[in-house]
Each structure stands twice: as structure tokens, then as C-alpha cells.
Amino acid sequence: MKNVILLLLVFPGLRLAAQSGYSDSMASYFSSYVRNHEVVADSLKDGFRFYPANEGYRVTADVEEVRNSPWFSVETSGTQRKTFRIYAIAKFNLDGRPLELALLQSQGLGAGYENYLFLPFTDLTNGEDTYTNGRYIDLAITDIMGKKIVLDFNKAYNPYCAYVSGKYNCPVPPEKNRLDVAIEAGEKMFRTRH
């Protein structure tokens, strides 16, 4: 019972009665995300907020790989720029609307990250319910199976710059990844104390 009360305090919009397996797994995911967050101090972790888990924002996208894509420079929230290339384009439908996003590879991440794909995006919730400069989803090349990939926007998270300004150089989503729809899923804007 104590865990149920804690979950309701941390995630006020979370409904625990008669949850599906997906909702349960997302509640566990959110809890783990907050508990293991490296930037926000334990005393401030009650500032995390999430949209209620919605399986409608877990979509299967068709993947079009982009061969020999050129590297390009991406603006960040700080003074440094970061270098990426488009690994693939993910095409999917959300509420009957066709959308696409570029899955990026980062240059210079180092050994052990060759499989890593980065999905930064903005949507119409930015600056209102979610962090102004967009959110991220982490993926891997091995997540692509049979030219398909699952994009779970319930796992969209804020960059470190959403919590600590000036310390990090967080990539700003490129123009191709700016959606003109509201993605009401994943992490909301962090609530700070006044």
C-alpha cells in the first residue's frame, strides 16, 4: 500500500485501478527513471511529472535507412555544436496522420555506442506542458527489425538542460524533427520550487 501511495504522489495523473500490463510496465519505467536520474538531487525528485501512459503513443514505424548520409552540425543549448548524421527515417501514423522523424547517429560517442540511435524531437506541447527545446528518445540499431521500429513516446525524456542551465550542451532537434502535432506522452516540464 505504501508503494501505491508513493506512486500516486510522484505521478498524480497515474491511475492504478485495473491497469493493463502496459500501464504497469510504464509506471515501473517512470519510477526507475526518477529513482536513477543522475542530475536531479533526491530532495527535488518530486518535481518530475509525466503524462499518463497511453499505448496510443507507442507506434510501429517503417524504417528507411539512409546510406552514406553526410555528417552535419547541430545547434545545442550551450556554446558547443554537436555532429550527427541521419541513419534512417522513421515513418508512422499518429491519429491517422502521416509523420516522419530522422533517427540520428552521433559522431564521436566512442567505443560501445556504435549501436546507439538518437531521436530528438519537438512538438506542439513544447513551452506549455513540456520542455521548451524538445525531448529525446534513445534507440538502438538493433531495435530495427524487418525495416520496422517501435517508437514509444511515453519514454520521451527531457535533456539535462531542462534541470540545470548552462552546464550541458544539449542538442536542439533539427528542423526535420519538428512535429506540428501535440505529443501528449512522456516527460512533462520539470516543476521547480519557488
LUMMARNU-962772 format. One record per residue (C-alpha): residue in three letters; y, z, x. Coordinates in nm, 2 decimals, padded with zeros to 4 digits. Layout:
REM residues N
+-----+--------+--------+--------+
!   r !      v !      w !      u !
+-----+--------+--------+--------+
! ALA !      Y !      Z !      X !
...
+-----+--------+--------+--------+
This chain:
REM residues 194
+-----+--------+--------+--------+
!   r !      v !      w !      u !
+-----+--------+--------+--------+
! MET !  00.00 !  00.00 !  00.00 !
! LYS !  00.23 !  00.08 !  00.29 !
! ASN !  00.19 ! -00.28 !  00.43 !
! VAL !  00.27 ! -00.42 !  00.08 !
! ILE !  00.60 ! -00.22 !  00.07 !
! LEU !  00.69 ! -00.32 !  00.42 !
! LEU !  00.63 ! -00.69 !  00.34 !
! LEU !  00.85 ! -00.67 !  00.03 !
! LEU !  01.13 ! -00.50 !  00.24 !
! VAL !  01.11 ! -00.77 !  00.51 !
! PHE !  01.06 ! -01.06 !  00.27 !
! PRO !  01.24 ! -00.97 ! -00.06 !
! GLY !  01.16 ! -01.31 ! -00.22 !
! LEU !  00.79 ! -01.28 ! -00.15 !
! ARG !  00.56 ! -01.25 ! -00.45 !
! LEU !  00.24 ! -01.07 ! -00.37 !
! ALA !  00.06 ! -01.07 ! -00.71 !
! ALA ! -00.21 ! -01.33 ! -00.75 !
! GLN ! -00.12 ! -01.51 ! -00.43 !
! SER ! -00.30 ! -01.82 ! -00.32 !
! GLY ! -00.47 ! -01.84 !  00.02 !
! TYR ! -00.18 ! -02.05 !  00.15 !
! SER !  00.08 ! -01.79 !  00.04 !
! ASP ! -00.13 ! -01.52 !  00.20 !
! SER ! -00.15 ! -01.71 !  00.53 !
! MET !  00.22 ! -01.78 !  00.53 !
! ALA !  00.30 ! -01.41 !  00.46 !
! SER !  00.09 ! -01.33 !  00.77 !
! TYR !  00.26 ! -01.60 !  00.97 !
! PHE !  00.61 ! -01.47 !  00.88 !
! SER !  00.51 ! -01.12 !  00.96 !
! SER !  00.37 ! -01.22 !  01.30 !
! TYR !  00.68 ! -01.44 !  01.37 !
! VAL !  00.91 ! -01.14 !  01.31 !
! ARG !  00.70 ! -00.89 !  01.50 !
! ASN !  00.66 ! -01.11 !  01.81 !
! HIS !  01.02 ! -01.26 !  01.82 !
! GLU !  01.15 ! -01.24 !  02.18 !
! VAL !  01.52 ! -01.25 !  02.12 !
! VAL !  01.60 ! -01.02 !  01.83 !
! ALA !  01.57 ! -00.64 !  01.90 !
! ASP !  01.32 ! -00.44 !  01.69 !
! SER !  01.61 ! -00.25 !  01.54 !
! LEU !  01.76 ! -00.57 !  01.40 !
! LYS !  01.45 ! -00.74 !  01.27 !
! ASP !  01.53 ! -00.66 !  00.91 !
! GLY !  01.79 ! -00.95 !  00.94 !
! PHE !  01.51 ! -01.21 !  00.92 !
! ARG !  01.50 ! -01.40 !  00.59 !
! PHE !  01.27 ! -01.67 !  00.47 !
! TYR !  01.23 ! -01.89 !  00.16 !
! PRO !  00.93 ! -01.80 ! -00.04 !
! ALA !  00.63 ! -02.00 !  00.09 !
! ASN !  00.60 ! -02.33 ! -00.10 !
! GLU !  00.30 ! -02.55 ! -00.04 !
! GLY !  00.50 ! -02.85 ! -00.17 !
! TYR !  00.69 ! -02.84 !  00.17 !
! ARG !  00.36 ! -02.89 !  00.35 !
! VAL !  00.33 ! -03.26 !  00.37 !
! THR !  00.10 ! -03.51 !  00.54 !
! ALA !  00.29 ! -03.78 !  00.73 !
! ASP !  00.19 ! -04.12 !  00.85 !
! VAL !  00.25 ! -04.14 !  01.23 !
! GLU !  00.38 ! -04.45 !  01.40 !
! GLU !  00.35 ! -04.40 !  01.78 !
! VAL !  00.64 ! -04.54 !  01.99 !
! ARG !  00.52 ! -04.69 !  02.31 !
! ASN !  00.73 ! -04.66 !  02.63 !
! SER !  01.03 ! -04.51 !  02.44 !
! PRO !  01.33 ! -04.46 !  02.67 !
! TRP !  01.45 ! -04.11 !  02.76 !
! PHE !  01.78 ! -04.01 !  02.60 !
! SER !  02.02 ! -03.72 !  02.64 !
! VAL !  02.06 ! -03.47 !  02.36 !
! GLU !  02.36 ! -03.25 !  02.30 !
! THR !  02.29 ! -02.87 !  02.29 !
! SER !  02.47 ! -02.57 !  02.16 !
! GLY !  02.58 ! -02.49 !  02.52 !
! THR !  02.71 ! -02.69 !  02.81 !
! GLN !  02.38 ! -02.84 !  02.93 !
! ARG !  02.23 ! -03.15 !  02.78 !
! LYS !  01.85 ! -03.19 !  02.74 !
! THR !  01.64 ! -03.51 !  02.78 !
! PHE !  01.39 ! -03.63 !  02.53 !
! ARG !  01.21 ! -03.94 !  02.42 !
! ILE !  01.07 ! -04.04 !  02.08 !
! TYR !  00.69 ! -04.00 !  02.09 !
! ALA !  00.63 ! -04.11 !  01.73 !
! ILE !  00.79 ! -04.15 !  01.39 !
! ALA !  00.65 ! -03.94 !  01.11 !
! LYS !  00.69 ! -04.10 !  00.76 !
! PHE !  00.63 ! -03.89 !  00.45 !
! ASN !  00.74 ! -03.84 !  00.09 !
! LEU !  00.90 ! -03.53 ! -00.04 !
! ASP !  00.96 ! -03.50 ! -00.42 !
! GLY !  00.88 ! -03.88 ! -00.44 !
! ARG !  01.15 ! -03.96 ! -00.19 !
! PRO !  01.05 ! -04.15 !  00.13 !
! LEU !  01.17 ! -03.98 !  00.45 !
! GLU !  01.11 ! -04.01 !  00.82 !
! LEU !  01.16 ! -03.79 !  01.13 !
! ALA !  01.13 ! -03.85 !  01.50 !
! LEU !  00.87 ! -03.64 !  01.69 !
! LEU !  01.01 ! -03.58 !  02.04 !
! GLN !  00.87 ! -03.52 !  02.39 !
! SER !  01.08 ! -03.32 !  02.63 !
! GLN !  01.13 ! -03.42 !  02.99 !
! GLY !  01.07 ! -03.16 !  03.25 !
! LEU !  00.89 ! -02.89 !  03.05 !
! GLY !  00.64 ! -02.85 !  03.32 !
! ALA !  00.27 ! -02.82 !  03.35 !
! GLY !  00.08 ! -02.70 !  03.04 !
! TYR !  00.33 ! -02.86 !  02.80 !
! GLU !  00.23 ! -03.22 !  02.82 !
! ASN !  00.08 ! -03.19 !  02.47 !
! TYR !  00.39 ! -03.04 !  02.32 !
! LEU !  00.59 ! -03.22 !  02.05 !
! PHE !  00.93 ! -03.10 !  01.92 !
! LEU !  01.07 ! -03.17 !  01.58 !
! PRO !  01.44 ! -03.06 !  01.54 !
! PHE !  01.60 ! -03.15 !  01.21 !
! THR !  01.90 ! -03.08 !  00.99 !
! ASP !  01.91 ! -03.09 !  00.61 !
! LEU !  02.15 ! -03.01 !  00.32 !
! THR !  02.08 ! -02.63 !  00.34 !
! ASN !  02.24 ! -02.60 !  00.69 !
! GLY !  02.55 ! -02.39 !  00.69 !
! GLU !  02.47 ! -02.25 !  00.35 !
! ASP !  02.13 ! -02.09 !  00.34 !
! THR !  02.01 ! -02.19 !  00.69 !
! TYR !  02.14 ! -02.20 !  01.04 !
! THR !  02.43 ! -02.45 !  01.08 !
! ASN !  02.29 ! -02.65 !  01.37 !
! GLY !  01.95 ! -02.71 !  01.22 !
! ARG !  01.59 ! -02.58 !  01.26 !
! TYR !  01.28 ! -02.67 !  01.46 !
! ILE !  00.91 ! -02.72 !  01.41 !
! ASP !  00.67 ! -02.71 !  01.70 !
! LEU !  00.38 ! -02.95 !  01.70 !
! ALA !  00.12 ! -03.10 !  01.95 !
! ILE !  00.00 ! -03.44 !  02.02 !
! THR ! -00.35 ! -03.31 !  01.92 !
! ASP ! -00.21 ! -03.24 !  01.57 !
! ILE ! -00.21 ! -03.61 !  01.51 !
! MET ! -00.54 ! -03.71 !  01.36 !
! GLY ! -00.62 ! -04.06 !  01.24 !
! LYS ! -00.25 ! -04.16 !  01.26 !
! LYS ! -00.16 ! -03.86 !  01.03 !
! ILE !  00.01 ! -03.53 !  01.10 !
! VAL !  00.08 ! -03.23 !  00.88 !
! LEU !  00.44 ! -03.12 !  00.88 !
! ASP !  00.48 ! -02.77 !  00.74 !
! PHE !  00.84 ! -02.70 !  00.67 !
! ASN !  00.75 ! -02.34 !  00.57 !
! LYS !  00.72 ! -02.29 !  00.95 !
! ALA !  01.07 ! -02.43 !  01.03 !
! TYR !  01.24 ! -02.17 !  01.25 !
! ASN !  01.58 ! -02.11 !  01.39 !
! PRO !  01.67 ! -02.18 !  01.76 !
! TYR !  01.76 ! -01.88 !  01.97 !
! CYS !  02.13 ! -01.97 !  01.94 !
! ALA !  02.11 ! -01.86 !  01.58 !
! TYR !  02.08 ! -01.50 !  01.71 !
! VAL !  02.26 ! -01.50 !  02.05 !
! SER !  02.56 ! -01.73 !  02.10 !
! GLY !  02.65 ! -01.86 !  02.45 !
! LYS !  02.33 ! -01.76 !  02.62 !
! TYR !  02.10 ! -02.05 !  02.53 !
! ASN !  02.13 ! -02.44 !  02.53 !
! CYS !  01.96 ! -02.52 !  02.20 !
! PRO !  01.91 ! -02.89 !  02.13 !
! VAL !  02.11 ! -03.02 !  01.84 !
! PRO !  01.89 ! -03.25 !  01.62 !
! PRO !  01.97 ! -03.62 !  01.69 !
! GLU !  02.11 ! -03.84 !  01.42 !
! LYS !  01.77 ! -03.98 !  01.33 !
! ASN !  01.65 ! -03.63 !  01.23 !
! ARG !  01.94 ! -03.55 !  00.99 !
! LEU !  01.79 ! -03.54 !  00.64 !
! ASP !  02.01 ! -03.59 !  00.34 !
! VAL !  01.78 ! -03.37 !  00.13 !
! ALA !  01.76 ! -02.99 !  00.10 !
! ILE !  01.45 ! -02.84 !  00.27 !
! GLU !  01.43 ! -02.50 !  00.10 !
! ALA !  01.15 ! -02.38 !  00.31 !
! GLY !  01.11 ! -02.18 !  00.63 !
! GLU !  01.35 ! -01.95 !  00.80 !
! LYS !  01.69 ! -01.89 !  00.65 !
! MET !  02.01 ! -01.79 !  00.82 !
! PHE !  01.98 ! -01.46 !  01.01 !
! ARG !  02.15 ! -01.17 !  00.83 !
! THR !  02.37 ! -00.97 !  01.07 !
! ARG !  02.50 ! -00.63 !  01.01 !
! HIS !  02.88 ! -00.57 !  00.98 !
+-----+--------+--------+--------+
